[in-house]
Amino acid sequence: MSAHVVIVGNGIAGLTAGDTLRRLGYEGTITVVGEEPHATYSRPALSKVALAPGDDLDVGTLPAATHGATELLGRTVTGLDPANRVATLDDGTELTYDGLVIATGSHARRFTDSPREYTIRSLDDAARLKASLVNRPTVTVIGGGPLGMEVASGAVGLGCDVTLIHPGTPMELHLGPLLGGILTRAALEQGLNIIDSMVSSVREEGEGMAVTLTDGTVLTSDLVVTAAGDLPNTAWLESSGLLVDGRLIADERCRVTDSIVAAGDVVLIDRGEGPRRTPIWTAAIEQAKVAAAALIRGDDADPLDFQSYFWTDQWGLNLKMSGPIPQGTDPVVVKGSLEERSAVLHWPESGTAAALNMRMPIPRLHTLARTEPATP
């Protein structure tokens, strides 16, 4: 691997890629370009920080970077010329590279440009939402995935009147029917109003916001929080020739080309079963490790192979899950009780384990997930 690696993106994927390059013995120079002016922080903590009482915006401390890179923060890359290995910055500066790591993440889907429609993708987003909740406004949350439910949980905890709009059972697509159902029941018990529907439009109305559902019903509130998915940050790559039908796709070693790798929310990885995007924190870390190794070792680098891990805190419940999304509603209860909402669960057929309001080290949860079903 030769002299200069440019890492575009200063989130956890960019940080991990840089540190991994050094750990694997890379001695050349590294330049990191990051759109946010902040040092890398824990993005999953944003929803908790935004809804926690008090003025603190502490998102947790990540280990200090070991990559020793030149960091260009508050800057963006606006164009890429892979043939000449040149990345162009927002001020026209050109960075030549020998290896490139694409780790630009994603941005939230929005319905409007209104300042009363909030999303949470950055520390600044979290600060803005936190400031808006001081006077206990009425809140409409669009989307019942992890972010939407965590925001709704925090807002209800702060005394806000909250309505969440989601088609079907919240969290079911992320956790399966059993766990999704448990979290949804806990939400209802604590006063969340859940509407099973899709949203057709959002607009400002008077001093608040109006959300129109697909059946024509109009809901009004002081503000809206949209948590309806995200879109990869690939606009800067549109003229690069790297996108396939508008998507950035990498192989099982996270390679886009021999000199370009990608990791995190921005990329779809094709491991032989079609390109898939895995927009979770742990996936970004594992992909970045593989991507950095592929830059140095090429085909000798190990392909991506990791056990998926997910966690959430909402409605007074802590949930950790290892492995694929379980579809069954009859797991083995290894410990505890589902009725008491405190249990260790195992779905041996899908290779999944979960700890609901139970302390369990992550390595043990991974081991349980991989345990074969007992022979009758």
C-alpha positions as CSV (number, residue, x, y, z in Angstrom):
1,M,0.0,0.0,0.0
2,S,1.5,3.3,-1.0
3,A,1.8,6.8,0.3
4,H,-1.6,8.5,0.9
5,V,-5.0,7.4,2.0
6,V,-8.0,9.8,2.0
7,I,-10.9,8.9,4.2
8,V,-14.1,10.8,3.3
9,G,-16.3,10.8,6.5
10,N,-15.4,11.2,10.1
11,G,-18.1,9.0,11.7
12,I,-17.4,5.6,13.3
13,A,-16.7,4.0,9.9
14,G,-14.1,6.6,9.0
15,L,-12.5,6.5,12.4
16,T,-12.3,2.7,12.5
17,A,-10.9,2.5,9.0
18,G,-8.1,4.9,9.9
19,D,-7.2,3.2,13.1
20,T,-7.3,-0.2,11.4
21,L,-4.9,0.9,8.7
22,R,-2.4,1.8,11.4
23,R,-3.0,-1.4,13.4
24,L,-2.2,-3.4,10.2
25,G,1.1,-1.6,9.7
26,Y,0.3,1.2,7.2
27,E,2.9,3.9,7.6
28,G,1.9,6.4,4.9
29,T,-0.1,9.6,5.4
30,I,-3.8,9.7,6.0
31,T,-6.2,12.7,5.5
32,V,-9.7,12.6,7.0
33,V,-12.4,14.9,5.6
34,G,-15.4,15.3,7.8
35,E,-18.5,17.4,7.2
36,E,-19.2,18.0,10.9
37,P,-16.9,20.2,12.9
38,H,-17.1,17.8,15.9
39,A,-14.8,14.9,16.7
40,T,-16.3,11.4,16.1
41,Y,-19.1,10.7,18.6
42,S,-21.6,7.9,19.3
43,R,-24.5,8.5,16.9
44,P,-26.8,5.9,18.4
45,A,-26.7,8.0,21.6
46,L,-28.3,11.0,19.9
47,S,-31.9,10.1,20.5
48,K,-31.2,9.5,24.2
49,V,-29.2,12.8,24.5
50,A,-32.0,14.8,22.8
51,L,-34.6,13.6,25.1
52,A,-32.7,13.4,28.4
53,P,-33.6,15.9,31.2
54,G,-31.2,18.7,31.8
55,D,-28.9,20.7,29.5
56,D,-26.2,18.0,29.0
57,L,-25.4,16.9,25.4
58,D,-22.9,14.2,26.4
59,V,-23.0,11.4,23.7
60,G,-20.4,9.3,25.4
61,T,-16.6,9.2,24.9
62,L,-15.2,7.2,22.1
63,P,-11.5,6.0,22.3
64,A,-9.2,8.6,20.9
65,A,-8.2,8.1,17.3
66,T,-4.8,6.4,16.7
67,H,-4.5,7.0,13.0
68,G,-2.6,10.3,13.3
69,A,-4.4,11.7,10.3
70,T,-4.6,15.2,9.1
71,E,-8.2,16.1,9.8
72,L,-10.2,18.5,7.7
73,L,-13.3,19.0,9.7
74,G,-16.3,21.1,8.7
75,R,-15.4,20.3,5.1
76,T,-16.9,18.2,2.3
77,V,-15.8,16.4,-0.8
78,T,-17.8,17.6,-3.7
79,G,-16.4,15.5,-6.6
80,L,-14.3,12.5,-7.3
81,D,-12.1,11.5,-10.3
82,P,-11.3,7.8,-9.8
83,A,-9.2,7.6,-13.1
84,N,-6.8,10.2,-11.8
85,R,-7.3,9.5,-8.1
86,V,-8.3,13.0,-7.2
87,A,-10.9,14.1,-4.7
88,T,-12.1,17.8,-4.9
89,L,-13.1,19.7,-1.7
90,D,-15.8,22.3,-1.3
91,D,-13.2,25.1,-1.7
92,G,-11.8,23.7,-4.9
93,T,-8.8,22.1,-3.2
94,E,-7.7,18.8,-4.9
95,L,-6.5,15.8,-2.8
96,T,-4.7,13.1,-4.7
97,Y,-4.8,9.7,-3.2
98,D,-3.4,6.2,-3.5
99,G,-6.3,4.6,-1.5
100,L,-9.7,6.1,-0.8
101,V,-12.2,5.1,1.9
102,I,-15.8,6.2,1.3
103,A,-17.6,6.6,4.7
104,T,-19.9,9.5,4.1
105,G,-22.9,7.9,5.9
106,S,-26.5,8.9,5.2
107,H,-29.0,11.7,5.8
108,A,-32.5,11.6,7.1
109,R,-35.6,11.5,4.9
110,R,-37.7,14.6,5.2
111,F,-41.1,15.7,4.1
112,T,-40.5,19.5,4.2
113,D,-37.8,22.1,4.7
114,S,-39.7,23.5,7.7
115,P,-37.7,24.2,10.9
116,R,-40.7,22.6,12.8
117,E,-39.9,19.3,11.2
118,Y,-37.0,17.7,13.1
119,T,-34.7,14.8,12.3
120,I,-31.9,13.4,14.3
121,R,-28.7,12.6,12.4
122,S,-26.2,14.8,14.0
123,L,-25.2,16.4,17.4
124,D,-26.5,19.7,16.2
125,D,-29.9,18.1,15.3
126,A,-30.1,16.6,18.8
127,A,-29.3,20.0,20.4
128,R,-32.0,21.7,18.4
129,L,-34.7,19.1,19.3
130,K,-33.7,19.2,22.9
131,A,-34.2,22.9,23.1
132,S,-37.6,22.7,21.4
133,L,-39.0,20.2,24.0
134,V,-38.4,22.4,27.1
135,N,-42.0,23.8,26.9
136,R,-43.6,20.3,26.4
137,P,-45.0,20.8,22.9
138,T,-47.4,18.4,21.3
139,V,-45.3,16.0,19.1
140,T,-46.0,13.9,16.1
141,V,-43.4,11.2,15.4
142,I,-43.4,9.7,11.9
143,G,-41.8,6.2,11.9
144,G,-41.9,3.4,14.4
145,G,-38.4,2.0,14.0
146,P,-35.7,2.3,16.7
147,L,-35.2,6.0,16.3
148,G,-38.8,6.9,16.2
149,M,-39.7,4.8,19.2
150,E,-36.7,6.1,21.2
151,V,-37.7,9.7,20.5
152,A,-41.3,9.0,21.4
153,S,-40.3,7.3,24.6
154,G,-38.1,10.3,25.6
155,A,-40.7,12.9,24.7
156,V,-43.4,11.1,26.6
157,G,-41.0,10.9,29.6
158,L,-40.5,14.7,29.4
159,G,-44.3,15.2,29.6
160,C,-45.1,15.8,26.0
161,D,-48.3,14.6,24.3
162,V,-47.0,12.3,21.6
163,T,-48.6,10.6,18.6
164,L,-46.6,8.1,16.6
165,I,-47.5,7.1,13.0
166,H,-46.4,3.8,11.7
167,P,-47.9,1.1,9.4
168,G,-48.3,-2.1,11.4
169,T,-46.6,-2.9,14.7
170,P,-43.7,-0.5,15.6
171,M,-40.3,-2.2,15.8
172,E,-41.6,-5.5,14.2
173,L,-39.4,-5.1,11.1
174,H,-36.3,-4.6,13.3
175,L,-37.0,-7.1,16.1
176,G,-39.7,-9.6,14.9
177,P,-43.3,-9.8,16.1
178,L,-42.6,-11.0,19.7
179,L,-40.2,-8.3,20.7
180,G,-41.9,-5.6,18.6
181,G,-45.1,-6.4,20.3
182,I,-43.6,-6.2,23.8
183,L,-42.2,-2.8,23.2
184,T,-45.4,-1.6,21.5
185,R,-47.5,-2.7,24.5
186,A,-45.1,-0.9,26.9
187,A,-45.4,2.3,24.8
188,L,-49.2,2.2,24.9
189,E,-49.2,1.6,28.6
190,Q,-47.1,4.7,29.1
191,G,-49.4,6.9,27.1
192,L,-48.1,6.9,23.5
193,N,-50.9,7.3,20.9
194,I,-50.1,5.0,18.0
195,I,-51.8,5.3,14.6
196,D,-51.5,2.5,12.1
197,S,-51.1,4.4,8.9
198,M,-48.9,5.9,6.2
199,V,-48.2,9.6,5.8
200,S,-49.1,11.3,2.5
201,S,-47.9,14.8,3.3
202,V,-46.6,17.2,5.9
203,R,-47.0,21.0,5.9
204,E,-46.8,24.0,8.2
205,E,-50.2,25.1,9.5
206,G,-50.5,28.3,11.7
207,E,-47.9,28.0,14.4
208,G,-47.6,24.2,14.1
209,M,-47.5,21.3,11.7
210,A,-50.2,19.3,9.9
211,V,-49.7,15.7,8.9
212,T,-52.1,14.2,6.4
213,L,-52.5,10.4,6.5
214,T,-53.2,8.3,3.4
215,D,-56.9,8.0,4.4
216,G,-57.2,11.8,4.4
217,T,-57.1,12.3,8.2
218,V,-55.2,15.4,9.3
219,L,-53.3,15.5,12.5
220,T,-51.9,18.7,14.0
221,S,-49.2,19.3,16.5
222,D,-46.6,21.8,17.5
223,L,-43.8,20.0,15.8
224,V,-43.0,16.8,13.8
225,V,-40.1,14.5,14.3
226,T,-39.5,12.4,11.1
227,A,-37.8,9.1,11.7
228,A,-38.8,7.4,8.4
229,G,-35.5,6.1,7.2
230,D,-32.4,7.5,5.6
231,L,-30.7,8.0,2.3
232,P,-27.0,7.3,1.5
233,N,-24.8,10.4,1.0
234,T,-23.8,9.7,-2.6
235,A,-24.5,13.0,-4.4
236,W,-20.8,13.8,-4.5
237,L,-20.2,10.6,-6.4
238,E,-22.8,11.2,-9.2
239,S,-20.2,12.1,-11.9
240,S,-17.6,9.6,-10.7
241,G,-18.9,6.5,-12.6
242,L,-18.9,4.5,-9.4
243,L,-22.6,4.4,-8.8
244,V,-24.8,1.6,-10.2
245,D,-28.4,2.7,-10.6
246,G,-27.7,5.5,-8.2
247,R,-26.2,3.1,-5.6
248,L,-22.7,2.6,-4.3
249,I,-22.0,-1.2,-4.3
250,A,-19.0,-3.0,-2.9
251,D,-17.9,-6.6,-2.8
252,E,-17.6,-8.9,0.2
253,R,-14.2,-7.2,1.0
254,C,-15.9,-3.8,0.9
255,R,-14.1,-2.9,-2.4
256,V,-15.6,-0.6,-5.0
257,T,-12.4,-0.7,-7.1
258,D,-8.9,-1.9,-6.4
259,S,-8.1,1.5,-4.8
260,I,-11.5,2.5,-3.4
261,V,-13.3,0.9,-0.5
262,A,-16.5,1.8,1.4
263,A,-18.0,1.2,4.7
264,G,-21.1,2.2,6.8
265,D,-24.5,3.6,5.8
266,V,-23.4,4.9,2.4
267,V,-22.7,1.5,0.8
268,L,-24.5,-1.7,-0.2
269,I,-22.3,-4.8,0.3
270,D,-22.8,-7.8,-2.1
271,R,-21.8,-11.0,-0.4
272,G,-23.2,-13.2,-3.1
273,E,-26.8,-12.8,-2.3
274,G,-27.4,-9.4,-3.8
275,P,-26.3,-5.9,-2.6
276,R,-27.6,-5.1,0.9
277,R,-27.3,-2.0,3.1
278,T,-27.0,-2.6,6.9
279,P,-27.4,0.8,8.5
280,I,-26.5,-0.1,12.1
281,W,-23.5,1.0,14.2
282,T,-21.9,-2.4,14.6
283,A,-22.1,-3.1,10.8
284,A,-20.2,0.2,10.1
285,I,-17.4,-0.8,12.5
286,E,-17.0,-4.3,11.0
287,Q,-17.2,-3.1,7.4
288,A,-14.5,-0.4,8.1
289,K,-12.1,-3.0,9.5
290,V,-12.6,-5.2,6.4
291,A,-12.3,-2.2,4.0
292,A,-9.0,-1.0,5.6
293,A,-7.6,-4.5,5.3
294,A,-8.6,-4.8,1.7
295,L,-6.8,-1.6,0.8
296,I,-3.6,-3.1,2.2
297,R,-4.0,-6.8,1.4
298,G,-6.3,-7.0,-1.5
299,D,-7.6,-10.5,-2.2
300,D,-5.7,-11.8,0.9
301,A,-7.9,-9.8,3.2
302,D,-10.6,-11.8,4.9
303,P,-14.1,-11.2,3.5
304,L,-16.9,-9.6,5.7
305,D,-18.2,-12.1,8.2
306,F,-19.7,-10.8,11.5
307,Q,-22.7,-11.5,13.8
308,S,-25.2,-8.7,13.6
309,Y,-25.8,-6.9,16.9
310,F,-28.5,-4.4,17.8
311,W,-29.6,-2.6,21.0
312,T,-32.2,-0.1,22.0
313,D,-33.4,1.6,25.2
314,Q,-37.1,2.7,25.3
315,W,-40.1,2.7,27.6
316,G,-38.0,1.7,30.5
317,L,-36.8,-1.4,28.7
318,N,-33.3,-2.3,27.5
319,L,-33.0,-4.8,24.7
320,K,-29.9,-6.3,23.1
321,M,-30.2,-8.7,20.2
322,S,-27.6,-10.8,18.4
323,G,-28.2,-12.4,15.0
324,P,-30.9,-12.1,12.3
325,I,-34.3,-10.7,12.9
326,P,-36.4,-13.6,14.4
327,Q,-39.7,-14.3,12.8
328,G,-41.1,-16.8,15.3
329,T,-43.0,-15.9,18.4
330,D,-41.9,-19.0,20.4
331,P,-38.3,-18.6,21.5
332,V,-36.6,-20.7,24.1
333,V,-36.8,-18.7,27.3
334,V,-33.3,-19.4,28.7
335,K,-33.7,-17.2,31.8
336,G,-36.3,-15.0,33.3
337,S,-39.9,-14.5,32.2
338,L,-41.6,-12.9,29.2
339,E,-44.6,-12.0,31.4
340,E,-42.3,-9.9,33.6
341,R,-40.5,-8.5,30.5
342,S,-37.1,-9.6,31.8
343,A,-35.7,-12.6,29.9
344,V,-32.9,-14.1,27.9
345,L,-34.4,-15.6,24.7
346,H,-33.0,-17.9,22.0
347,W,-34.4,-18.6,18.5
348,P,-32.1,-21.6,17.6
349,E,-33.6,-22.0,14.1
350,S,-32.6,-18.4,13.0
351,G,-29.5,-18.2,15.1
352,T,-30.8,-15.3,17.2
353,A,-30.6,-14.4,20.9
354,A,-31.9,-11.5,22.8
355,A,-31.6,-10.1,26.4
356,L,-34.6,-8.1,27.5
357,N,-34.0,-6.1,30.7
358,M,-31.3,-8.7,31.6
359,R,-27.6,-8.0,32.1
360,M,-25.6,-10.2,29.7
361,P,-22.2,-9.6,28.1
362,I,-22.3,-9.2,24.4
363,P,-19.8,-12.1,23.7
364,R,-22.1,-14.5,25.7
365,L,-25.1,-13.2,23.7
366,H,-23.3,-14.0,20.5
367,T,-22.4,-17.4,21.7
368,L,-26.0,-18.2,22.7
369,A,-27.2,-17.0,19.3
370,R,-24.9,-19.5,17.5
371,T,-25.8,-22.4,19.8
372,E,-27.4,-25.3,17.9
373,P,-30.9,-26.4,19.0
374,A,-30.9,-29.3,21.5
375,T,-31.5,-32.8,20.0
376,P,-34.9,-34.2,21.3
